[in-house]
Amino acid sequence: MHRPPDARLAWSEEFGERVLDQGQWSFETSHNKQGWFNGERQYYSANRRENLRLAGDHLIIEARAETLDPRAYPDWGGQSYTSARIISHKSWRYGFFEVRAMLPCARSGCYQRTCSIGLTTARSTSWSRSAPSRT
């Protein structure tokens, strides 16, 4: 798909800083302890370099097979995998969105994605039953 000729840039994020700009992004960790809506078996960390880091103008999100110490991570719900999940503070009613991403080849049980979920839907408990735009 090509960018529409009348599209104009409203915002961009090139991840050129040393750490994630928490004025633009927030970590989504709200359901780590009780579990996520769609049965995901991973713990989403906040500010944990093993799972999210910036390097060379790239955002790197790394999933790891590991268990955590509940004394160090009190919101850990016993998951066997860790990763990171971030949400942009920006929102638009409509538009053309362009994402550059490299995703690893899927292995059995892996589900890599980038998605765009509506603001109202993201705040509800039924977001996984909606139809997010996925790339």
A tleap script that builds the chain and sets N, CA, C and O, in Angstrom:
source leaprc.protein.ff14SB
mol = sequence {
  NMET HIE ARG PRO PRO ASP ALA ARG LEU ALA
  TRP SER GLU GLU PHE GLY GLU ARG VAL LEU
  ASP GLN GLY GLN TRP SER PHE GLU THR SER
  HIE ASN LYS GLN GLY TRP PHE ASN GLY GLU
  ARG GLN TYR TYR SER ALA ASN ARG ARG GLU
  ASN LEU ARG LEU ALA GLY ASP HIE LEU ILE
  ILE GLU ALA ARG ALA GLU THR LEU ASP PRO
  ARG ALA TYR PRO ASP TRP GLY GLY GLN SER
  TYR THR SER ALA ARG ILE ILE SER HIE LYS
  SER TRP ARG TYR GLY PHE PHE GLU VAL ARG
  ALA MET LEU PRO CYS ALA ARG SER GLY CYS
  TYR GLN ARG THR CYS SER ILE GLY LEU THR
  THR ALA ARG SER THR SER TRP SER ARG SER
  ALA PRO SER ARG CTHR
}
set mol.1.N position { 0.855 -1.168 0.000 }
set mol.1.CA position { 0.000 0.000 0.000 }
set mol.1.C position { 0.903 1.234 0.000 }
set mol.1.O position { 1.895 1.293 0.727 }
set mol.2.N position { 0.553 2.191 -0.807 }
set mol.2.CA position { 1.312 3.429 -0.891 }
set mol.2.C position { 0.620 4.536 -0.121 }
set mol.2.O position { -0.604 4.553 0.006 }
set mol.3.N position { 1.413 5.452 0.386 }
set mol.3.CA position { 0.882 6.598 1.112 }
set mol.3.C position { 0.026 7.431 0.156 }
set mol.3.O position { 0.452 7.706 -0.965 }
set mol.4.N position { -1.177 7.838 0.582 }
set mol.4.CA position { -2.008 8.699 -0.260 }
set mol.4.C position { -1.277 10.005 -0.570 }
set mol.4.O position { -0.583 10.539 0.295 }
set mol.5.N position { -1.421 10.525 -1.782 }
set mol.5.CA position { -0.684 11.737 -2.157 }
set mol.5.C position { -1.027 12.957 -1.302 }
set mol.5.O position { -0.201 13.859 -1.162 }
set mol.6.N position { -2.221 12.998 -0.734 }
set mol.6.CA position { -2.614 14.156 0.080 }
set mol.6.C position { -2.350 13.958 1.574 }
set mol.6.O position { -2.722 14.805 2.386 }
set mol.7.N position { -1.710 12.843 1.940 }
set mol.7.CA position { -1.408 12.586 3.354 }
set mol.7.C position { -0.337 13.569 3.839 }
set mol.7.O position { 0.611 13.885 3.120 }
set mol.8.N position { -0.513 14.040 5.067 }
set mol.8.CA position { 0.498 14.929 5.657 }
set mol.8.C position { 0.928 14.340 6.992 }
set mol.8.O position { 0.146 13.691 7.687 }
set mol.9.N position { 2.187 14.582 7.332 }
set mol.9.CA position { 2.724 14.050 8.573 }
set mol.9.C position { 2.155 14.814 9.759 }
set mol.9.O position { 2.281 16.036 9.836 }
set mol.10.N position { 1.528 14.092 10.683 }
set mol.10.CA position { 0.976 14.713 11.889 }
set mol.10.C position { 1.870 14.449 13.100 }
set mol.10.O position { 1.892 15.242 14.041 }
set mol.11.N position { 2.595 13.351 13.077 }
set mol.11.CA position { 3.457 12.981 14.195 }
set mol.11.C position { 4.390 11.869 13.743 }
set mol.11.O position { 4.021 11.052 12.899 }
set mol.12.N position { 5.569 11.833 14.285 }
set mol.12.CA position { 6.469 10.718 14.017 }
set mol.12.C position { 7.281 10.431 15.272 }
set mol.12.O position { 7.485 11.302 16.117 }
set mol.13.N position { 7.727 9.217 15.369 }
set mol.13.CA position { 8.580 8.801 16.480 }
set mol.13.C position { 9.705 7.982 15.878 }
set mol.13.O position { 9.474 6.915 15.307 }
set mol.14.N position { 10.903 8.479 16.006 }
set mol.14.CA position { 12.056 7.806 15.421 }
set mol.14.C position { 12.914 7.111 16.475 }
set mol.14.O position { 13.917 6.485 16.135 }
set mol.15.N position { 12.537 7.211 17.737 }
set mol.15.CA position { 13.230 6.535 18.839 }
set mol.15.C position { 14.723 6.866 18.871 }
set mol.15.O position { 15.561 5.981 19.044 }
set mol.16.N position { 15.041 8.141 18.703 }
set mol.16.CA position { 16.425 8.587 18.681 }
set mol.16.C position { 17.005 8.917 20.039 }
set mol.16.O position { 18.173 9.295 20.130 }
set mol.17.N position { 16.233 8.787 21.083 }
set mol.17.CA position { 16.718 9.095 22.430 }
set mol.17.C position { 17.372 7.864 23.047 }
set mol.17.O position { 17.409 6.795 22.436 }
set mol.18.N position { 17.880 8.023 24.249 }
set mol.18.CA position { 18.514 6.887 24.947 }
set mol.18.C position { 17.493 6.054 25.715 }
set mol.18.O position { 17.702 4.862 25.942 }
set mol.19.N position { 16.387 6.683 26.116 }
set mol.19.CA position { 15.321 5.984 26.842 }
set mol.19.C position { 13.979 6.358 26.221 }
set mol.19.O position { 13.870 7.368 25.526 }
set mol.20.N position { 12.978 5.555 26.470 }
set mol.20.CA position { 11.643 5.793 25.942 }
set mol.20.C position { 11.086 7.099 26.499 }
set mol.20.O position { 11.122 7.319 27.709 }
set mol.21.N position { 10.577 7.957 25.640 }
set mol.21.CA position { 9.998 9.238 26.042 }
set mol.21.C position { 8.636 8.978 26.681 }
set mol.21.O position { 7.652 8.737 25.981 }
set mol.22.N position { 8.584 9.027 28.006 }
set mol.22.CA position { 7.335 8.725 28.694 }
set mol.22.C position { 6.349 9.881 28.648 }
set mol.22.O position { 5.262 9.791 29.220 }
set mol.23.N position { 6.712 10.960 27.977 }
set mol.23.CA position { 5.742 11.994 27.636 }
set mol.23.C position { 4.938 11.605 26.407 }
set mol.23.O position { 3.841 12.121 26.190 }
set mol.24.N position { 5.480 10.692 25.595 }
set mol.24.CA position { 4.827 10.209 24.375 }
set mol.24.C position { 4.246 8.803 24.521 }
set mol.24.O position { 3.294 8.445 23.826 }
set mol.25.N position { 4.819 8.010 25.424 }
set mol.25.CA position { 4.470 6.602 25.561 }
set mol.25.C position { 4.276 6.231 27.027 }
set mol.25.O position { 4.850 6.857 27.918 }
set mol.26.N position { 3.468 5.217 27.264 }
set mol.26.CA position { 3.377 4.656 28.611 }
set mol.26.C position { 3.409 3.132 28.510 }
set mol.26.O position { 3.010 2.552 27.501 }
set mol.27.N position { 3.884 2.510 29.561 }
set mol.27.CA position { 3.921 1.059 29.625 }
set mol.27.C position { 2.554 0.561 30.058 }
set mol.27.O position { 1.953 1.113 30.980 }
set mol.28.N position { 2.061 -0.470 29.404 }
set mol.28.CA position { 0.780 -1.077 29.759 }
set mol.28.C position { 1.059 -2.311 30.588 }
set mol.28.O position { 1.532 -3.321 30.068 }
set mol.29.N position { 0.770 -2.235 31.876 }
set mol.29.CA position { 1.042 -3.337 32.804 }
set mol.29.C position { -0.166 -3.642 33.687 }
set mol.29.O position { -0.054 -4.392 34.657 }
set mol.30.N position { -1.303 -3.071 33.358 }
set mol.30.CA position { -2.453 -3.072 34.266 }
set mol.30.C position { -3.002 -4.452 34.622 }
set mol.30.O position { -3.606 -4.603 35.684 }
set mol.31.N position { -2.816 -5.448 33.786 }
set mol.31.CA position { -3.400 -6.762 34.066 }
set mol.31.C position { -2.344 -7.855 34.238 }
set mol.31.O position { -2.625 -9.035 34.027 }
set mol.32.N position { -1.147 -7.462 34.614 }
set mol.32.CA position { -0.092 -8.461 34.809 }
set mol.32.C position { -0.456 -9.477 35.881 }
set mol.32.O position { -0.300 -10.679 35.672 }
set mol.33.N position { -0.931 -9.015 37.008 }
set mol.33.CA position { -1.182 -9.909 38.153 }
set mol.33.C position { -2.345 -10.863 37.872 }
set mol.33.O position { -2.222 -12.070 38.083 }
set mol.34.N position { -3.472 -10.326 37.398 }
set mol.34.CA position { -4.660 -11.165 37.208 }
set mol.34.C position { -4.705 -11.843 35.846 }
set mol.34.O position { -5.504 -12.758 35.644 }
set mol.35.N position { -3.864 -11.414 34.906 }
set mol.35.CA position { -3.852 -12.018 33.576 }
set mol.35.C position { -4.554 -11.137 32.557 }
set mol.35.O position { -5.403 -10.315 32.901 }
set mol.36.N position { -4.188 -11.322 31.312 }
set mol.36.CA position { -4.695 -10.496 30.223 }
set mol.36.C position { -5.955 -11.094 29.628 }
set mol.36.O position { -6.215 -12.288 29.777 }
set mol.37.N position { -6.730 -10.270 28.961 }
set mol.37.CA position { -8.060 -10.618 28.459 }
set mol.37.C position { -8.069 -11.793 27.499 }
set mol.37.O position { -9.016 -12.579 27.493 }
set mol.38.N position { -7.043 -11.921 26.699 }
set mol.38.CA position { -7.047 -12.977 25.690 }
set mol.38.C position { -6.174 -14.167 26.080 }
set mol.38.O position { -5.769 -14.945 25.217 }
set mol.39.N position { -5.887 -14.312 27.349 }
set mol.39.CA position { -5.147 -15.467 27.838 }
set mol.39.C position { -3.646 -15.428 27.567 }
set mol.39.O position { -2.981 -16.462 27.641 }
set mol.40.N position { -3.111 -14.271 27.258 }
set mol.40.CA position { -1.672 -14.172 27.026 }
set mol.40.C position { -0.926 -14.646 28.268 }
set mol.40.O position { -1.312 -14.341 29.396 }
set mol.41.N position { 0.136 -15.389 28.043 }
set mol.41.CA position { 0.902 -15.943 29.156 }
set mol.41.C position { 2.214 -15.191 29.341 }
set mol.41.O position { 3.259 -15.797 29.577 }
set mol.42.N position { 2.151 -13.888 29.235 }
set mol.42.CA position { 3.372 -13.123 29.436 }
set mol.42.C position { 3.154 -11.950 30.370 }
set mol.42.O position { 2.063 -11.392 30.485 }
set mol.43.N position { 4.222 -11.616 31.014 }
set mol.43.CA position { 4.283 -10.476 31.918 }
set mol.43.C position { 4.854 -9.306 31.124 }
set mol.43.O position { 5.931 -9.421 30.539 }
set mol.44.N position { 4.142 -8.182 31.099 }
set mol.44.CA position { 4.618 -6.986 30.412 }
set mol.44.C position { 5.320 -6.085 31.419 }
set mol.44.O position { 4.697 -5.566 32.346 }
set mol.45.N position { 6.599 -5.908 31.229 }
set mol.45.CA position { 7.396 -5.134 32.177 }
set mol.45.C position { 7.356 -3.648 31.856 }
set mol.45.O position { 7.023 -3.244 30.742 }
set mol.46.N position { 7.697 -2.855 32.842 }
set mol.46.CA position { 7.825 -1.406 32.671 }
set mol.46.C position { 9.259 -1.028 33.017 }
set mol.46.O position { 9.755 -1.358 34.095 }
set mol.47.N position { 9.913 -0.341 32.107 }
set mol.47.CA position { 11.284 0.133 32.337 }
set mol.47.C position { 12.263 -0.992 32.643 }
set mol.47.O position { 13.179 -0.809 33.444 }
set mol.48.N position { 12.087 -2.128 32.030 }
set mol.48.CA position { 13.004 -3.264 32.218 }
set mol.48.C position { 13.800 -3.439 30.932 }
set mol.48.O position { 13.260 -3.874 29.914 }
set mol.49.N position { 15.072 -3.104 30.980 }
set mol.49.CA position { 15.928 -3.095 29.788 }
set mol.49.C position { 15.985 -4.453 29.069 }
set mol.49.O position { 16.191 -4.502 27.857 }
set mol.50.N position { 15.809 -5.522 29.794 }
set mol.50.CA position { 15.818 -6.842 29.159 }
set mol.50.C position { 14.673 -6.989 28.161 }
set mol.50.O position { 14.774 -7.769 27.214 }
set mol.51.N position { 13.591 -6.249 28.365 }
set mol.51.CA position { 12.415 -6.378 27.502 }
set mol.51.C position { 12.209 -5.212 26.545 }
set mol.51.O position { 11.654 -5.406 25.463 }
set mol.52.N position { 12.637 -4.011 26.909 }
set mol.52.CA position { 12.476 -2.856 26.023 }
set mol.52.C position { 13.683 -1.952 26.160 }
set mol.52.O position { 14.086 -1.577 27.262 }
set mol.53.N position { 14.251 -1.609 25.010 }
set mol.53.CA position { 15.383 -0.695 24.996 }
set mol.53.C position { 15.427 0.035 23.661 }
set mol.53.O position { 14.847 -0.411 22.671 }
set mol.54.N position { 16.121 1.156 23.656 }
set mol.54.CA position { 16.345 1.919 22.431 }
set mol.54.C position { 17.822 1.800 22.077 }
set mol.54.O position { 18.691 1.936 22.938 }
set mol.55.N position { 18.094 1.543 20.799 }
set mol.55.CA position { 19.478 1.403 20.345 }
set mol.55.C position { 19.550 1.775 18.869 }
set mol.55.O position { 18.845 1.199 18.040 }
set mol.56.N position { 20.404 2.738 18.546 }
set mol.56.CA position { 20.604 3.109 17.147 }
set mol.56.C position { 19.333 3.519 16.434 }
set mol.56.O position { 19.084 3.071 15.314 }
set mol.57.N position { 18.524 4.361 17.055 }
set mol.57.CA position { 17.245 4.821 16.493 }
set mol.57.C position { 16.233 3.693 16.282 }
set mol.57.O position { 15.350 3.804 15.431 }
set mol.58.N position { 16.355 2.637 17.033 }
set mol.58.CA position { 15.419 1.519 16.953 }
set mol.58.C position { 14.815 1.250 18.329 }
set mol.58.O position { 15.496 1.329 19.351 }
set mol.59.N position { 13.548 0.938 18.330 }
set mol.59.CA position { 12.872 0.443 19.526 }
set mol.59.C position { 12.984 -1.075 19.474 }
set mol.59.O position { 12.573 -1.695 18.493 }
set mol.60.N position { 13.529 -1.667 20.507 }
set mol.60.CA position { 13.676 -3.120 20.563 }
set mol.60.C position { 12.805 -3.638 21.694 }
set mol.60.O position { 13.006 -3.282 22.855 }
set mol.61.N position { 11.847 -4.471 21.355 }
set mol.61.CA position { 11.007 -5.146 22.342 }
set mol.61.C position { 11.359 -6.624 22.256 }
set mol.61.O position { 11.214 -7.248 21.205 }
set mol.62.N position { 11.819 -7.170 23.361 }
set mol.62.CA position { 12.305 -8.549 23.384 }
set mol.62.C position { 11.472 -9.396 24.336 }
set mol.62.O position { 11.347 -9.083 25.520 }
set mol.63.N position { 10.909 -10.466 23.805 }
set mol.63.CA position { 10.201 -11.444 24.632 }
set mol.63.C position { 11.218 -12.461 25.121 }
set mol.63.O position { 12.114 -12.869 24.382 }
set mol.64.N position { 11.067 -12.864 26.378 }
set mol.64.CA position { 12.027 -13.799 26.974 }
set mol.64.C position { 11.271 -14.886 27.729 }
set mol.64.O position { 10.276 -14.615 28.400 }
set mol.65.N position { 11.754 -16.114 27.611 }
set mol.65.CA position { 11.207 -17.220 28.399 }
set mol.65.C position { 11.919 -17.176 29.744 }
set mol.65.O position { 13.091 -17.540 29.842 }
set mol.66.N position { 11.220 -16.736 30.769 }
set mol.66.CA position { 11.821 -16.615 32.097 }
set mol.66.C position { 10.734 -16.437 33.140 }
set mol.66.O position { 9.608 -16.051 32.824 }
set mol.67.N position { 11.076 -16.716 34.361 }
set mol.67.CA position { 10.187 -16.425 35.480 }
set mol.67.C position { 10.855 -15.340 36.313 }
set mol.67.O position { 12.077 -15.195 36.300 }
set mol.68.N position { 10.053 -14.594 37.022 }
set mol.68.CA position { 10.563 -13.460 37.790 }
set mol.68.C position { 10.411 -13.704 39.284 }
set mol.68.O position { 9.620 -14.544 39.712 }
set mol.69.N position { 11.160 -12.976 40.052 }
set mol.69.CA position { 11.073 -13.028 41.505 }
set mol.69.C position { 9.913 -12.122 41.944 }
set mol.69.O position { 9.967 -10.912 41.723 }
set mol.70.N position { 8.887 -12.676 42.550 }
set mol.70.CA position { 7.732 -11.854 42.936 }
set mol.70.C position { 8.075 -10.781 43.977 }
set mol.70.O position { 7.325 -9.818 44.134 }
set mol.71.N position { 9.181 -10.933 44.676 }
set mol.71.CA position { 9.586 -9.886 45.623 }
set mol.71.C position { 10.075 -8.654 44.868 }
set mol.71.O position { 9.867 -7.527 45.317 }
set mol.72.N position { 10.727 -8.866 43.720 }
set mol.72.CA position { 11.215 -7.753 42.902 }
set mol.72.C position { 10.131 -7.216 41.976 }
set mol.72.O position { 10.154 -6.041 41.611 }
set mol.73.N position { 9.183 -8.067 41.595 }
set mol.73.CA position { 8.107 -7.693 40.672 }
set mol.73.C position { 6.774 -8.096 41.298 }
set mol.73.O position { 6.228 -9.144 40.953 }
set mol.74.N position { 6.239 -7.280 42.214 }
set mol.74.CA position { 5.023 -7.660 42.938 }
set mol.74.C position { 3.784 -7.815 42.048 }
set mol.74.O position { 2.811 -8.441 42.466 }
set mol.75.N position { 3.799 -7.259 40.829 }
set mol.75.CA position { 2.648 -7.423 39.942 }
set mol.75.C position { 2.807 -8.625 39.011 }
set mol.75.O position { 1.975 -8.829 38.127 }
set mol.76.N position { 3.859 -9.422 39.194 }
set mol.76.CA position { 4.066 -10.622 38.389 }
set mol.76.C position { 3.001 -11.645 38.756 }
set mol.76.O position { 2.759 -11.909 39.934 }
set mol.77.N position { 2.364 -12.221 37.733 }
set mol.77.CA position { 1.277 -13.166 37.964 }
set mol.77.C position { 1.641 -14.609 37.710 }
set mol.77.O position { 0.753 -15.436 37.499 }
set mol.78.N position { 2.934 -14.941 37.722 }
set mol.78.CA position { 3.352 -16.323 37.514 }
set mol.78.C position { 3.561 -16.701 36.054 }
set mol.78.O position { 3.719 -17.880 35.739 }
set mol.79.N position { 3.565 -15.727 35.170 }
set mol.79.CA position { 3.750 -16.011 33.748 }
set mol.79.C position { 5.147 -16.567 33.478 }
set mol.79.O position { 6.093 -16.313 34.224 }
set mol.80.N position { 5.249 -17.333 32.390 }
set mol.80.CA position { 6.521 -17.951 32.010 }
set mol.80.C position { 7.307 -17.123 31.004 }
set mol.80.O position { 8.429 -17.486 30.650 }
set mol.81.N position { 6.739 -16.020 30.540 }
set mol.81.CA position { 7.380 -15.186 29.538 }
set mol.81.C position { 7.291 -13.727 29.960 }
set mol.81.O position { 6.340 -13.318 30.627 }
set mol.82.N position { 8.288 -12.951 29.564 }
set mol.82.CA position { 8.266 -11.510 29.805 }
set mol.82.C position { 8.413 -10.793 28.467 }
set mol.82.O position { 8.996 -11.319 27.519 }
set mol.83.N position { 7.874 -9.592 28.417 }
set mol.83.CA position { 7.971 -8.759 27.228 }
set mol.83.C position { 7.652 -7.333 27.662 }
set mol.83.O position { 7.668 -7.027 28.854 }
set mol.84.N position { 7.364 -6.467 26.703 }
set mol.84.CA position { 6.966 -5.098 27.014 }
set mol.84.C position { 5.802 -4.729 26.114 }
set mol.84.O position { 5.666 -5.234 25.000 }
set mol.85.N position { 4.979 -3.847 26.616 }
set mol.85.CA position { 3.802 -3.396 25.879 }
set mol.85.C position { 3.683 -1.905 26.137 }
set mol.85.O position { 3.594 -1.478 27.288 }
set mol.86.N position { 3.679 -1.103 25.066 }
set mol.86.CA position { 3.603 0.343 25.232 }
set mol.86.C position { 2.410 0.897 24.462 }
set mol.86.O position { 1.959 0.329 23.468 }
set mol.87.N position { 1.921 2.021 24.959 }
set mol.87.CA position { 0.785 2.705 24.352 }
set mol.87.C position { 1.180 4.154 24.111 }
set mol.87.O position { 1.730 4.819 24.988 }
set mol.88.N position { 0.890 4.628 22.911 }
set mol.88.CA position { 1.165 6.020 22.575 }
set mol.88.C position { 0.145 6.926 23.260 }
set mol.88.O position { -1.019 6.556 23.418 }
set mol.89.N position { 0.586 8.100 23.661 }
set mol.89.CA position { -0.331 9.087 24.222 }
set mol.89.C position { -1.041 9.868 23.134 }
set mol.89.O position { -1.917 10.682 23.429 }
set mol.90.N position { -0.678 9.635 21.882 }
set mol.90.CA position { -1.293 10.319 20.745 }
set mol.90.C position { -2.531 9.558 20.307 }
set mol.90.O position { -2.603 8.337 20.445 }
set mol.91.N position { -3.501 10.284 19.780 }
set mol.91.CA position { -4.678 9.617 19.212 }
set mol.91.C position { -5.232 10.452 18.058 }
set mol.91.O position { -5.130 11.679 18.044 }
set mol.92.N position { -5.813 9.753 17.102 }
set mol.92.CA position { -6.426 10.383 15.939 }
set mol.92.C position { -7.733 9.685 15.653 }
set mol.92.O position { -7.897 8.499 15.938 }
set mol.93.N position { -8.659 10.430 15.087 }
set mol.93.CA position { -9.951 9.862 14.701 }
set mol.93.C position { -9.800 8.997 13.453 }
set mol.93.O position { -10.424 7.941 13.351 }
set mol.94.N position { -8.981 9.436 12.510 }
set mol.94.CA position { -8.756 8.689 11.285 }
set mol.94.C position { -7.439 9.156 10.676 }
set mol.94.O position { -6.874 10.163 11.103 }
set mol.95.N position { -6.961 8.433 9.693 }
set mol.95.CA position { -5.739 8.838 9.026 }
set mol.95.C position { -5.019 7.661 8.395 }
set mol.95.O position { -5.498 6.527 8.421 }
set mol.96.N position { -3.881 7.951 7.839 }
set mol.96.CA position { -3.010 6.947 7.241 }
set mol.96.C position { -1.851 6.748 8.195 }
set mol.96.O position { -1.177 7.714 8.553 }
set mol.97.N position { -1.606 5.522 8.613 }
set mol.97.CA position { -0.570 5.218 9.581 }
set mol.97.C position { 0.509 4.373 8.918 }
set mol.97.O position { 0.214 3.387 8.243 }
set mol.98.N position { 1.729 4.761 9.114 }
set mol.98.CA position { 2.848 4.040 8.524 }
set mol.98.C position { 3.772 3.567 9.646 }
set mol.98.O position { 4.213 4.359 10.478 }
set mol.99.N position { 4.055 2.270 9.654 }
set mol.99.CA position { 4.897 1.668 10.681 }
set mol.99.C position { 5.991 0.878 9.984 }
set mol.99.O position { 5.725 0.109 9.059 }
set mol.100.N position { 7.216 1.072 10.433 }
set mol.100.CA position { 8.328 0.245 9.955 }
set mol.100.C position { 8.691 -0.679 11.112 }
set mol.100.O position { 9.043 -0.224 12.200 }
set mol.101.N position { 8.602 -1.963 10.865 }
set mol.101.CA position { 8.877 -2.924 11.941 }
set mol.101.C position { 9.522 -4.179 11.365 }
set mol.101.O position { 9.195 -4.609 10.259 }
set mol.102.N position { 10.426 -4.749 12.119 }
set mol.102.CA position { 10.993 -6.054 11.795 }
set mol.102.C position { 10.527 -7.017 12.874 }
set mol.102.O position { 10.792 -6.814 14.059 }
set mol.103.N position { 9.840 -8.053 12.459 }
set mol.103.CA position { 9.333 -9.051 13.392 }
set mol.103.C position { 10.013 -10.380 13.093 }
set mol.103.O position { 10.213 -10.721 11.927 }
set mol.104.N position { 10.370 -11.132 14.123 }
set mol.104.CA position { 11.026 -12.424 13.876 }
set mol.104.C position { 10.050 -13.419 13.267 }
set mol.104.O position { 8.833 -13.256 13.358 }
set mol.105.N position { 10.601 -14.441 12.652 }
set mol.105.CA position { 9.763 -15.510 12.119 }
set mol.105.C position { 9.013 -16.162 13.273 }
set mol.105.O position { 9.582 -16.390 14.340 }
set mol.106.N position { 7.760 -16.456 13.061 }
set mol.106.CA position { 6.936 -17.038 14.121 }
set mol.106.C position { 7.345 -18.470 14.396 }
set mol.106.O position { 7.630 -19.242 13.480 }
set mol.107.N position { 7.368 -18.806 15.659 }
set mol.107.CA position { 7.542 -20.185 16.099 }
set mol.107.C position { 6.224 -20.601 16.728 }
set mol.107.O position { 5.373 -19.760 17.013 }
set mol.108.N position { 6.062 -21.854 16.936 }
set mol.108.CA position { 4.846 -22.352 17.550 }
set mol.108.C position { 4.617 -21.653 18.892 }
set mol.108.O position { 5.492 -21.658 19.757 }
set mol.109.N position { 3.453 -21.059 19.057 }
set mol.109.CA position { 3.105 -20.396 20.307 }
set mol.109.C position { 3.469 -18.922 20.345 }
set mol.109.O position { 3.127 -18.234 21.307 }
set mol.110.N position { 4.153 -18.419 19.325 }
set mol.110.CA position { 4.533 -17.006 19.293 }
set mol.110.C position { 3.516 -16.209 18.493 }
set mol.110.O position { 2.958 -16.697 17.510 }
set mol.111.N position { 3.286 -14.992 18.921 }
set mol.111.CA position { 2.331 -14.131 18.240 }
set mol.111.C position { 2.926 -12.728 18.223 }
set mol.111.O position { 2.713 -11.953 19.155 }
set mol.112.N position { 3.668 -12.399 17.173 }
set mol.112.CA position { 4.284 -11.092 17.055 }
set mol.112.C position { 3.323 -10.177 16.319 }
set mol.112.O position { 2.633 -10.596 15.390 }
set mol.113.N position { 3.287 -8.910 16.749 }
set mol.113.CA position { 2.391 -7.981 16.065 }
set mol.113.C position { 2.694 -6.550 16.466 }
set mol.113.O position { 3.312 -6.275 17.495 }
set mol.114.N position { 2.242 -5.669 15.626 }
set mol.114.CA position { 2.061 -4.275 15.986 }
set mol.114.C position { 0.579 -4.034 15.747 }
set mol.114.O position { 0.028 -4.556 14.777 }
set mol.115.N position { -0.061 -3.286 16.571 }
set mol.115.CA position { -1.476 -3.039 16.326 }
set mol.115.C position { -1.876 -1.639 16.738 }
set mol.115.O position { -1.219 -0.967 17.534 }
set mol.116.N position { -2.967 -1.246 16.164 }
set mol.116.CA position { -3.576 0.040 16.470 }
set mol.116.C position { -4.967 -0.253 17.004 }
set mol.116.O position { -5.816 -0.784 16.288 }
set mol.117.N position { -5.194 0.090 18.244 }
set mol.117.CA position { -6.468 -0.211 18.891 }
set mol.117.C position { -7.133 1.103 19.266 }
set mol.117.O position { -6.476 2.006 19.786 }
set mol.118.N position { -8.411 1.216 19.009 }
set mol.118.CA position { -9.139 2.435 19.330 }
set mol.118.C position { -9.027 2.797 20.797 }
set mol.118.O position { -8.965 1.914 21.652 }
set mol.119.N position { -9.000 4.084 21.098 }
set mol.119.CA position { -8.814 4.570 22.460 }
set mol.119.C position { -9.894 4.048 23.397 }
set mol.119.O position { -9.578 3.579 24.491 }
set mol.120.N position { -11.154 4.116 22.999 }
set mol.120.CA position { -12.232 3.622 23.854 }
set mol.120.C position { -12.104 2.127 24.052 }
set mol.120.O position { -12.284 1.627 25.163 }
set mol.121.N position { -11.796 1.410 22.985 }
set mol.121.CA position { -11.658 -0.043 23.058 }
set mol.121.C position { -10.489 -0.436 23.942 }
set mol.121.O position { -10.597 -1.380 24.725 }
set mol.122.N position { -9.371 0.275 23.828 }
set mol.122.CA position { -8.183 -0.074 24.612 }
set mol.122.C position { -8.428 0.054 26.103 }
set mol.122.O position { -7.793 -0.642 26.896 }
set mol.123.N position { -9.337 0.931 26.495 }
set mol.123.CA position { -9.621 1.137 27.914 }
set mol.123.C position { -10.690 0.196 28.452 }
set mol.123.O position { -10.952 0.178 29.654 }
set mol.124.N position { -11.307 -0.583 27.573 }
set mol.124.CA position { -12.364 -1.491 28.016 }
set mol.124.C position { -11.793 -2.883 28.244 }
set mol.124.O position { -10.640 -3.152 27.905 }
set mol.125.N position { -12.596 -3.757 28.814 }
set mol.125.CA position { -12.143 -5.123 29.055 }
set mol.125.C position { -12.363 -6.002 27.842 }
set mol.125.O position { -11.984 -7.173 27.864 }
set mol.126.N position { -12.965 -5.476 26.777 }
set mol.126.CA position { -13.271 -6.307 25.620 }
set mol.126.C position { -12.399 -5.991 24.424 }
set mol.126.O position { -12.758 -6.351 23.303 }
set mol.127.N position { -11.261 -5.329 24.619 }
set mol.127.CA position { -10.452 -4.947 23.472 }
set mol.127.C position { -10.012 -6.133 22.626 }
set mol.127.O position { -9.881 -6.001 21.410 }
set mol.128.N position { -9.783 -7.283 23.237 }
set mol.128.CA position { -9.298 -8.432 22.462 }
set mol.128.C position { -10.388 -8.994 21.569 }
set mol.128.O position { -10.085 -9.724 20.624 }
set mol.129.N position { -11.643 -8.678 21.837 }
set mol.129.CA position { -12.737 -9.156 21.000 }
set mol.129.C position { -13.064 -8.167 19.886 }
set mol.129.O position { -13.897 -8.452 19.025 }
set mol.130.N position { -12.408 -6.998 19.902 }
set mol.130.CA position { -12.629 -6.034 18.839 }
set mol.130.C position { -11.744 -6.394 17.661 }
set mol.130.O position { -11.071 -7.425 17.677 }
set mol.131.N position { -11.741 -5.564 16.657 }
set mol.131.CA position { -10.931 -5.839 15.476 }
set mol.131.C position { -9.856 -4.776 15.337 }
set mol.131.O position { -10.013 -3.842 14.551 }
set mol.132.N position { -8.753 -4.901 16.093 }
set mol.132.CA position { -7.700 -3.912 15.965 }
set mol.132.C position { -7.049 -3.999 14.594 }
set mol.132.O position { -7.041 -5.053 13.958 }
set mol.133.N position { -6.509 -2.881 14.154 }
set mol.133.CA position { -5.768 -2.865 12.909 }
set mol.133.C position { -4.401 -3.436 13.207 }
set mol.133.O position { -3.680 -2.901 14.049 }
set mol.134.N position { -4.033 -4.499 12.542 }
set mol.134.CA position { -2.756 -5.158 12.809 }
set mol.134.C position { -1.873 -5.112 11.595 }
set mol.134.O position { -2.351 -5.204 10.464 }
set mol.135.N position { -0.579 -4.970 11.822 }
set mol.135.CA position { 0.375 -5.019 10.721 }
set mol.135.C position { 1.418 -6.059 11.025 }
set mol.135.O position { 2.330 -6.271 10.225 }
savepdb mol mol.pdb
quit
